[in-house]
Amino acid sequence: MNPETAVEAVKIFKAENLFLGDKKIKIMSAPPFVYLEKLSKIKAKVELAGQNLFFEERGAFTGEISAKMLKNLNVRTVIIGHSERRALGETDGMINKKIKMALKEGLKVVVCVGEKKEGKASENFILNQIKKAFDEIDLKKEKRKILIAYEPIFAIGTGKSAMPEYVSKIVGVIKKEVKENIPVLYGGSVNGKNIESFLREKNIDGALVGGASLKIEETKEIIEKAK
C-alpha cells in the first residue's frame, strides 16, 4: 500500500519519466489502483501497470479490480501472483485464472514466482509454480504478452538480495522450462547498489523493483545504471 498519497505517487512517476529521458530501456510503474487514473493523464514514456486483477470478467465482487477496469485507464500490463498476494492466500489456481483473464482481454502480464528459502528443492518448487500458472495457456501464442518475475521470498523486503549467480541459475531453469524465449526479471531487495550485479548476468533480462522505487534518488541511481 505504497505510496500513501496521490501527491507522492505523482512525484515518483514524474521523476521516473525525467530520469528515463532518452534511455533505450523500458520502465513500467505499478502504483496502487486508486492512483492510476491520475497518473494516466500525465504524458509519459513510463508505462503504467496494475498491481493485481480479479479473474472474473464482471459481477458482484466488491473491492475487486477487473481487466476491463484497467484497460479503461489505458493500463496495458498487470502484475499477477506477487509474493505478497500469495501470502494473503492467493493460490496457483487463482493465479492461473487471472493470467487467462488478462490475456483474454489483451493485457500483458508479469507473472511472479519464487521460493521461501534456498536449497535443492527450490527448483522443483518454482517449476511447479510455473506449470500451474501457465496450465492450458499456449505460451507460443501468448509469449509476447508475458514476462516472468523471479522473486525469492527470502529476499523480499529483507534488504538482503539473493546472490546474482544463484538468481542466474534459477532464471536459467525457468527459461528452460518455458522454452519460448520469455523474458525473466529478478525481484528481491533490488537497489541502486546491486542492480548492476544482476543485470550483468546473461540470464537476467531486467528487474522488478520494490521498496527502492519509492525513493527518488534510489530510483535515479537504478535507472542510470540500467542498460
N, C-alpha and C positions, 0 to 999 in steps of 0.2 A: 504493500500500500504506500508506495513512494513514487514521486514526491508527494508531500502532504497538501500542497496548494497549487492552484492553477498558475499563479504567478511564478512559482518555481519551475513548473513544467514548461512554461513558455520560455523562461530564461535558459533552461537547459537545451531545449530544442533549437532555439536561435543560435546558441553557442555551438552546437553540433554542426549546424549548417555553415557558420562562419569558419570554423576550423577545417571543415571538409574542403571548402573552396573549390579548386580545380583538380583536386587529387583524383587519381584514377582508381579509386576504391569505392565499394558500395557500403552504405551505412543504413541500418534500419533502427528506428527508435520505437520502443513499445511502452508507452505510458499507460496509466490506468484508463479504463474506458471513458470515464467522465471527462477526461481532458481531450479526447480525440477530436471532437467537433471543433473545439477552439484551435487546436494545432493544425487541423486540416485546412484552415483558412489562411495559413501562413505560407507564402511562396517559398518552396524549399526543394533542395536536392535530396535531402534525407527522407527516406521512405518511412511512412508510419506503419506500425504493425499492432495487432491486437494481442493482449496477454493470454486470451482464452476465448473459447466459444462453446455453445451448447450443441449437442448432437441432434436435436430435433429442428426441423425447418421452421415450425411455428407451433403455437399452442399456449396453454396456461401454465407457464413455468416461471413464476415470479422470481425476479432477480437475475435470470439468465440472459445471455447475450447471443443472438443468432448470427449466422453468417451473413444474412441479408442486412442486419443492422450495421455490421462492419462495412459492408460494401456501400451502404448509403452514406457512409462517412469517407468514402474514397480510400478505405483501407483495403489493401490487396494481399496482406500477409498476416498470418496468425501463429502464435506460439502454442504448441499443444504438448501436454504431458510434462510440463516443468516439474522438477522435483518437489517444489512447494505445493503444487496441485496434487501430486501423488501422495504427499504426506497428509493431505486432508481427506484422503480416501479414494482418489481417482484411480480406477483400475485399468489394466491393459485393455479390457473390453471396451470401456468407455472411451479410451484414447483412440482405439481403432474406429469407433463410430464417429468421433469428432473429426478424424482425418478424412474419412469418407464424405462427411457432410461438407467440409471445407473444400475438398477437391471437386465435389459435385457442383458447388457454387462458384467454382473458378478461382478460389483463393489459393495462394501459395502457403505452404506450411513449414514451420520449423519444429521438427519432432524431437523432443528431448528424451534421452536415455542415460542411465548411469547406475552404478553400484554403490552400496553403502560402505564397503571397505575393500582395499586391495587384496588380491590373492588369486590363486589358481582358478577358483570357482567364479571369479568376476566375469571372465569372458563368456562363459555359458549363460550367466545371468543376463548379461547385456544382449547376447544373441537371442535369447528367449524374448526379451522385450521387443527387439526388432521384429522378430517373426510375428508376434501377436499384434504389434502396432500396424503392420502392413498386410495383415491377413486379408485375402481376397482383393487386394489392390494391385493393379497392373503397374509395376514400377517402371517398366519400359515405356509405357504410355504416359505416365504421370511424372517422370523424373525431372522435367523442367520446372515443376511446381514444388519440388521437395528439397528441403535442407534437413540435415540431421545434426543435432547438437549433443555432443557427449559431455555430460556434466556429472562427474563422480560426486556423489552426495557427501563423501568425506571431505570434499574441498569447497563445498558451497557455504558461503558466508562465514568461513572459519578464518580467513586471512592466510590460509595455508594451501597453496595450489598444489596440484599433483606434479610430479616430475615430468618435464617435456618428453623425455624418452619413453616413459610409461604411457603417456597420453598418445604419442605417435603409434605405439604398438597397438593399443586398443582401437584407435581410429582405423588402423590397417585391417584389423579383424572385422570391423564394421563394414568397411568398403568391400572386403572380400565376400561378405555375406550378401550385400545388396546388389553387387555386380553391375550396377547401371551408372557408374561414374557420378553418383550423387555427392555433392559437397558435404563435408563434415566439419563442424565448428567445435571448438573447445570452450566450455564454460566452467568456471570454478575458481573464484578469487583472482580473476584476471585484473591486472592493473598496469599502470604506465611503466613500472619497473620490470615486469616479467613478460609483457606482451610479445616482445621480440623473440624471446627464447622459444615461445610456442610457434610463432609464425615461421621460424626458421626450419621447423620440422616439415619435411616434404609431404607428409600425410595430412597435415592440418591445414584446412582451407580458410579459416577465419576464427573469430572469437564471439562468444556470447557473453557480454559484459554485464555484470550485475551491479553491486553496490558502488563500484568505482565510477559508473556512468552518472551518478548523482552529484559528483564533484566536478566542477567546471575545469579546474586546472588539470585534474587527473584525466578528464576526457580529452583535453587538448593534447596531453602527452601521448595518450593511446593512439589518437588519430595521426599525430605526427610520426609515430614510429611504425604505423601500419603501412605495408607496401603491397 
